[in-house]
Amino acid sequence: MIVEKDFLSKVRRYFNLNLYEVKIWTALLSRGVSTAGELSEIADVPRSRSYDILESLEKKGFIVMKMGKPIKYMAIPPKEVIERVKKNVHKQAETDVKKLEELKGSDLLDELSGLHTDGIETVDPTDLSGSLKGRNNLYNHLDMTIRGAEKTVTIVTTKDGLKRKITILKPVFEQLKKRNVAVRIAAPLDKDVKEEVKELQKYAEIRNIDKTKARFVVVDSKELIFMVMDDKDVHPSYDVGIWVNTPFFASALEDLFELAWVDMETAKKVLKL
């Protein structure tokens, strides 16, 4: 059986299977019912591995082993497989989350935190930096950094970035509001983001910036995260950010922002006149 590599790659990605598993499963789908030997030959998988692979697929809910001799295997309809995989993913996720929740307040977490505290004290402040690849990773780090703010958070972003931040970072903004952390956001504002602005105004002061294009966040005038590309020109998977713990540069950038922030307020008052 000849199956295109792109097709196999897609199946692997969606169903989280290894190469041998996806080969055996698609071979069985093409036959409906078959033996391990037949599937091994059709899928071009070593016969010595086919039994282990079929056992794995059976446990995952992809196939059923029929009674009798020789032992044969029957494929489950793909739609049913999707439902089974969804249930397994939810169940595993719940188990994993429960394990992680149990770590809170445990001796193990205290030991891990102690290792980090002792280690970070010996690190030169100039070494506290790193690159963040992929928008998901970027926002995870943004979440952590902003959540640790004690006094101020300054954000300059795009219109699309503003939409993402209310979706992803809203719980963090709620926490900052309760702790009286001042949050300021500058972004291009128009009718397309009217609802987002209305929601964000509950937690932050927002002003329009329609000429300057930038994407950065400054926390407490010491930590800086800036994105190096225009979010309109880059796929989320290839978005890149730089995180730096640099009070000197972060405070300088915030001073420049302060000048622009005052100009924005002045322009707003002039427009009202």
N, C-alpha and C positions, 0 to 999 in steps of 0.2 A: 504494500500500500504506500503510495507516494503522497505525502501531505506537505504543503508549503511551510517553510520555516516560520514565515510571518504569522500564519494561522496558529501554529503550535505555540509561538511566543505569546500571542494574545490569550490563548486558553490558559497557559501557565500563569500569566499575570493575574487574570481574573479569578482563577480557582486555586492559586497558591500551590501548584503541583511542581514536582521536579520533572526533568526531561523524560526519564523512563516512564514515570506515571502518566504523563500526558500522551506519550506514544501508545502505551498499552490501552489507555481509556478510549482514545479516538479509534484505535483498531477495533476494540470491542463494540463501540458504537456503530461502526460500519458493518459489523457482523450480527449484532444482536445477541447471539449466544455463541460461545466458543470455548475451547480448552486453552490451558496455559501454553502448551506447545504450539498450537496454531497462532496464538497471539504473539508469542515470541518471534515466530518466523515473519508474520505480517508486519509487526512493528519494528523489526530489526533490533530486538533487545536480547541480550544474553539469556539463554534459557535458565541458567542458574539463578538469575535475578528475578525472573518473571513471577515466581511464586510469592516472594517477599513483596513485590510491587502490587500484586493482586490482593494480597492480604491487607496492605496499607490502604488501597482503594476501597476495599470492603469496609474497613473500620471508619473511613471518612464518609461512607454512605454513597459512593459512586456506582457500586456494583453489588450484585447478589450472587452468592455461590449456590449452585443447584445441587441437590442431592443425587447420588448415583455414581456409577463408574462408566467411563472416566469422568473425573470432576470437571464440570463446565461452569462457566460464569456468564451471567446475564447483565446487560447494561440497564441502568436506571434511566428513564427519560430525563434529558437535560434540565427541563423546567423543574422537575422534582428535585434534581440534584442542587439547583440554585437555592431552593427553600431549605434543604438539609444543610447546605454549607452556611447559609445565613444563620440558622439556629446554632450551629457549632461555633461560628465566629462570636455571636452574642454570648454564648455560654462561656467560651474561653476568655472573652473580654471581661465578663463579670468576675470570673475567677481571678484573673490577673489584677483587676482593680481592688478586689477584696484583699489580696496578698499585700499590695502596696499600702492600702489603708491600715493594715495591721502593723506596718513598719513605724507608723507615726507614734512617737512616744516610747519606742522600743530601745533596748540597749544597743542593738545593731545600728540604728540610725544615729544614736549619740556617738558611737565609735566612728562612724563614717564622717559625721560632722566635725568631730575632733581632728580627724586626719586632715580634712580640708582646711580647717582653721589654722592648724599648725603649719600646713604647707603654704598657705597663702601669705602668712606673715613673713616668710622668707623670700617671697617673690618681689622683684623690683617692680615698682608701679608702672614703669615703661613696658614691662612684659605683659601687662594685663590688656591684651588686645587680641583680636582674631577676626577671621573672615567668616561670613555666614552665607552659605550657599543654599538657594531654594527658598521660595517665599514662605513656605510652611515653617522652615527652620528659623527664618528671619523673624517671623511673628512670635514664635515661641520665645526667642531671646528678648524681643521687645516687651512681651508680657512680663517676663521675669525682671527685666531692668526697670520698667516703669512701676511695677508693683513694689519695688524697693525704694521708691522715691520718698524723701522726707520733707522736702520744701517745695520744689518746683519741677514741672515737666513742660518743656517747650517742644512743639511739634510743627514742622513745616512739611506739607504733603501735597499730593495732587488731588484732583477731584475723585478719581477712582480710589486713591489711597484713603480719602476721607470716608468713603463708603465701606471700605474694608475694615477700618478702625472701629466704626460703630458696631459692626457685626462681630468682630473678633475680640476687641478690647473693652467692650462696654462693662463687663463685670469688674475690670481693673479700675476703670474710671469711677465706678460707684464706690469702690473701696477708698480711692484717693479723696473723693468728695467727703466721705465720713471722717477722714484724717486731716481735713483742711489743707490738703496739698494743692497749690495753685497750678492749674493746667491751662496753657494757652495754645491755641491751634491756629495756624495760618494756612489757607488753602484757597484755590479758585472757587468762588461761590456763585452759583446761578440756580435757576429753577429746578435743574436736574437733581440737586442735592438738598432741596428745601426741607424734606422730611428728616434727612440725616442731621442737618444743622439744628433743626428744632430739637431733636433728641439729644444731641451733644451739648447744647446750651444748658442742659440741666447739670452738667458736670464741668464744663470748661468755658472759657471766654474765646470766642471765635471771630476772626476778622478775615476779610477778603484780600487775597494777594493774586492779582491777575497777570502780572508781567514776569515776575521771577519764577523759574521752575526749579524746584529743589525738593529733596526728600531726606529729612534728617530729624533726629530726636535728641534733645539734650536733657539729661536728668541731674538735678541738683548742681548744675554748673560744673560737673566733673566727668560724667559719663556721656559719651557721644556715640550714636549709631547713625551712620549715613549710608544711603543706597547709591550705588555708583552709576545706575542706568535709569533711563526714563521707563516707567512701568508700561507705557504704551508700546514700547519697542522691544520688550523682552518677555519671553514666556515665563510664567511663574516658577517653573522648575529651574530656570537659569538665572533668576534674579539673584543679585549679589549685594551684600551689605558688609560694612566694616564696623566693628565695635572697638572702641578705644576708651580706656580709663585715663583721661588726660585733663585734669583741672585747668591747666594753662590754656590749651586750645579750646576746650569746651566753654570756658567762661568768656574767652575772646569772641567766639562765635555767638554766644548769647548776648554779648554787648552789642554786636552788629545787628542782631535780631531786634534788640530793644529799640534801636534807632528806627528801624523799619516799622516796628509795631506802633511807635508814636506817630510816624508819618501816616500810617493807616487810619489811626484815630482822628488825626487832623483832617485827612481827606474826607472822612465820614462826616465830620462836623461842617465842613465847607459845603458838601453836597446837600446837607440839611438846610443850609442858609439859602 
